Amino acid sequence: MIITGIESVPLRIPFKPGRSSAVSARGPADLPAVDSLLVKVTTEQGHEGWGEALGFEAVAVTRRAIDDLIAPLCVGQDAGRIAPLMLDVQRKLQVFGRGGPVTHALSAVDIALWDIAGKAAGAPVHRLLGGGAADLASYASLEAYSDPSVVRGRVREVLDAGFNSLKLHETEPAAIRAAREEAGPDADIMVDVNCAWTVNQVHGLADELRGFHLKWLEEPVWPPENYDGLAQVRSGEGIPIAAGENVPTLMDFDRLLRAGAVDFIQPSPAKMGGVTELCKVFQIAAVHNVTVMPHSFYDGPGLLAAIQVTAALGSVDSMIEWRCFDLEAQILGAALDPERGRIKVPQGPGLGIDPDPEVIRAYRTE
């Protein structure tokens, strides 16, 4: 299967007017939309595979990496030789670093190639990997709102939708406390602070954080590669720690695990190498008895990649992150909505679901 084309597809999908996500604390108060970056790979046999890279403000630079660096190295190559091709591209582009936009771009292409592999075989990716669960537990991943009253309202919405596990992106104890009070003692609450604190700051907040009975505290320490600092927090404060979204390579995942820094590890398929590299993280995590909780703060093929690999390689404790944004449209349409906190694993060939062509036509930017 010879690759004949690689096309980057930027999307900008607005928030629904007046909804809480549109006035979140993540960016400016008038943040109008979410930017996503898809990739379509085609072969001479007519197969089309879809991938996704980290979007948001990085779309333009990641798109340049796809169009100018990666596509010329892949067009004309055999789409069925995924691992050798991806390794060859990594070697040729290593001078630009082993993480960041180039790796994000490569991740999208890798995901698309696995989509093609499944379509050519007439099987979902999880079957190519040796098996697969019919459905997976998921948790609601909320935006950062800061205002405790808004947090309460959003927590109530996701609980009423059937989730019993949810993740906040809050750094203020008052907002976290509001979520716990609204959710009650039985719901699982996780908090992602996106590397907001020093090790000493975490120690200072630890007593209060322990009182919230968190399932995990995610990326508490700056910088994200401070694995020894994470290990100090984990061993010294008795709070379960999760990290891995910003870990770029398999060797770095190994260092994170060897440091004893995490209870849950979070590889991000659209940032760290796609399906090929994600599979390897499940294997080394198993050696360290650490649960893989893929970072899947995406709405398209990046999310599907996490689902397909977790369905094949995940443990009974693994969960899928479901991004709860109030957008005008969903990249995958209505094909993947969780039911009572569980996501059905798509059984179609490849990733199982293609992006909705109507959504692409309506929200594509150039």
Buried (B, 14 or more C-beta within 10 A) or exposed (E): BEBBEBBBBBBBBBBEEEEBBBBBBBEEEEBEBBBBBBBBBBBEEEBBBBBBBBBEEBBEEBBBBBBEBBBEBBBEBBBBEBEEBBEBBBEEBEEEEBBBBBBBBBBBBBBBBBBBBBBBBEBBBBBBBEEBBEBBBBBBBBBBBBBBEBBBBBBEBBBEBEBBBBBBBBBBBEBBBBBBBBBEEEBBBBBBBBBBBEBEEBBEBBEEBEEBEBBBBBBBBBEBBBBEBBBBBBEEBEBBBBBBBBBBBBEBBBBBBEBBBBBBBBBBBBBBBBBBBBBBBBEBBEEBEBBBBBBBBBBBBBBBBBBBBBBBBBBEEBBBBBBBBBBBBBBBBEBBEBEEBBBBBBBBBBBBBBBBEEBBEEBEEE
